[in-house]
Amino acid sequence: MNRQPTALTALTAPTAPTVDAAPVAFAKPAAFAKPAAFAKPATGAAPAVPEETSR
């Protein structure tokens, strides 16, 4: 039972984590990049400008 699951898991596990790892890695930096932009111009009027510019 360990042989078959291992073969399937070996093919499935590496593929899923690798595919998810890439988007997640980019998703995190992007998430931090946006909050950082808002954190800096946290004056009130400035955030509105960077928000539209980011989009």
N, C-alpha and C positions, 0 to 999 in steps of 0.2 A: 504493500500500500504506500510505502514511503517512496518507492521508485517512481511510480506514475505521478503522484502529486508533485514530487520534486521536479520532474521534467516539465510539467505544466506550469508549476509555480516559477521555475527558473525562466521560462519564456514569458510568462505573464508579469511576474513581479518586476523584473528589470525594465520591461517596456513601460509599464504604468508609472513607476516612480520617475523614470527618466523623462517621460513626456510631461508629467505633472511637475516635476522639479524645475524644468525650464520656465514654464509659465509662472509658477509660484515665485521663482527667483526674480523674474521681471516684475511680477505683480507687487512684490514687497518694495523694491526700489521706487517704483512708480507711486506707491502709496505714501512712502516717506517723502518723496519729492514734492508731492502736492501739499501735504501738511506743512512741510518746511516753508513752502512758498507763502502759505497763509500765516504761518507763525511769524515770519519776518515782517510782512506788511500788515500786522495785526492792528493797524491804526483805525481801520473802519472803512475808509473810502478806497484805500489802496487795494485791498483784497478783491474788490469788484473788477478792477482792471486786469490783474493777473489771471483771474478766473476765466474771463472771456478769452484772454490771450492764450491760455493753456489749451482751451478747447479749440 
